[in-house]
Amino acid sequence: MSSNGQSQALAHANVASTLALLREALATSPVAETPPSVVRPRRIKPRKPKPGNVITHSSFRPFVPARDRLRLWSAPHSESFHSSVLGELPLADVLQLFNIMLISIEVKTRENYGAGLLRFHQFCDTRNIPENRRMPAPDFLLASFIASWAGKVATTTAQNWLAGVHFWHNLHGAPWHGSGLLRSATAGLSKMVPESSKRPRRPPVTLEHMHILFRDLDLSNAFDASVFAVASVAFWCCCRLGELVIDSPSRFIPSRHVSRSTSIRHCTPQNGTPYTVLHIPWTKTTHGEGADIIASKLDDPTNPVDAFNHHFTANSSVPNSAPLFAFETHDGSWSPMTRAWFLARCNQVWKKANLLELTGHCFRIGGASELLLRGVPPDVVAMQGRWKSRAFLEYWRKIESILPLFVSSSFKDSRIAMIHSSMDSFSKKYK
């Protein structure tokens, strides 16, 4: 063999060896969910597949949790892409690239995308689609996959599955061929949504809901004081509930969740209306930049400034390292407020008052609606909820459909007409 041939063989062997190391690293190294200073969450073990989630065994698709399918499920294209990249970059750089791409989306989104990959490969298995045709997938295959779910699932569900397949292509360096056929199939799918997938329209949290909480919660109780503070801030500040509370007591991450040690400013401007500014370290749109929540004192017993101050007084022994809405417990300790506990307590009160049970997002919708009904300019409402102009216009279309459910005797048709007029002006302003 010539010296040139020996060099090529050696280079090929080096890439093959590094490729094996990459596979091993991807399979054994969990994705960093938080900065290095924070303890990683525990690794999730895959569970036995539920009925309907079984997939044909393949070396390209190991048995892993849904959140890990994006990085660990592959195709013949993946191997050629990895080999090509490793021929140009060191292993550490390639792993860093994978990790950064994966943490660009939330864990819950990765789980949803993993569900999309499962459905896509189940479809391919039943149609005997070869592995090398699944990535990059041709336009007709993607369109046929979406069309197969017509009349079976909601449009958003199918779109999330498709987004998962798309991200999987991006992660593994495959071109995306979804084009005209896929767009037409997706448009047709939206017109064949089954009735079972259409959720009943829930009324938003209204001022009546808030007043019932103020009346029926025991605000001398540390837990109820925390519940009322969360409700008031979520409603009047148009917050996402996940910005204020955590999913479970063991899932508190200081770099992601607001704590009592966060930046809190109590201000009184020249007009004499006190307000409080809370800095949250992470949001769905700004990520690590965080955002400021502005809570203004309003002429209403449920105003967020008083509710927040009362919570801090009622739970004064909770340490600064704890979540912002943590509460004192009977044994002299403390516990973080979770989404489940908060919603369960609110719905317990509302059910007793013969009101429907509501979800966390109903606070954000209700707060925006209440502010608009009070004549607050749409620009100010958008700023309060931290929407961009275009995003708020999209959100308005959702609010508009529930206004008839929202209006009570205190808000006549003229008030709704005023809102429509102000939102029309807002729309024209931002084209």
Secondary structure, DSSP 8 states (H G I E B T S, - for coil): --HHHHHHHHHHHHHHHHHHHHHHHHHHS----S-TTS------------TT-----BTTB-S--GGGHHHH---HHHHHHHHHHHTTS-HHHHHHHHHHHHTTS-HHHHHHHHHHHHHHHHHHHHTT--GGGTTT--HHHHHHHHHTTTTTS-HHHHHHHHHHHHHHHHHTT------HHHHHHHHHHTT---GGGS--------HHHHHHHHHHS-TTSHHHHHHHHHHHHHHHTT--GGGTSBSSTT---TTTS-BTTS-EEEE--TT---EEEEEES-BTTTBTT-EEEEEE--SSTT-HHHHHHHHHHHTTTS-TTSBTT-EE-TTS-EE--BHHHHHHHHHHHHHHTT-----THHHHHHHHHHHHHTT--HHHHHHHTT--HHHHHHHHHHHHHHHHHH--TTS-HHHHHHHHHHHHHHHHHT-
